[in-house]
Amino acid sequence: MLKYFFNPESVCLIGASTSPEKLGFKILKNIIDGGYKGKIFPVNPKANVILNLKCYKSVSEIPDKVELAVIVIRSDVICVLVEECCKK
């Protein structure tokens, strides 16, 4: 459904980063600064907190429903992560 794309209640950002110069940080910051009202779940196996949000090691660790996944990672691992998102 397009509802999940245009008006998701929750978003996970796979590839969120603690480094302000990286795209994964900039996108997360834009989601927050843009006033998004839903739940935000950063995903990065090397971080515990990013921009004051609890960070998850993988999509499968997120305790809530995820309606939209934004993927900002190397292209050689995207297929595995898309499968993980579909299972979630």
C-alpha positions, 0 to 999 in steps of 0.5 A: 500500500502506498500509505506505508510509503507516504504516511508511515507510522514507523521508519527504520534507517538501515545504515544510520551513522554517528558521523555527521559527514555521512549520508546515514547521519544526514538522512536521520537528522533530516527525518528528525528535523523535518518534524516526522511524528512517527517512531524512528529506528536507526539501525547500525551494528556498531552504535548504541545511540544516534541523535538521542535515539536507541540504535538497533544492531539489525532490523530483526531486533526492532521490537515494534512494527516497521512500516518503511525502511530506508536503506543507506548501505553498500549495494552488495548487502542490500538483498540480504537486508531487504529479505530481513525487512520482508520477514519483519 
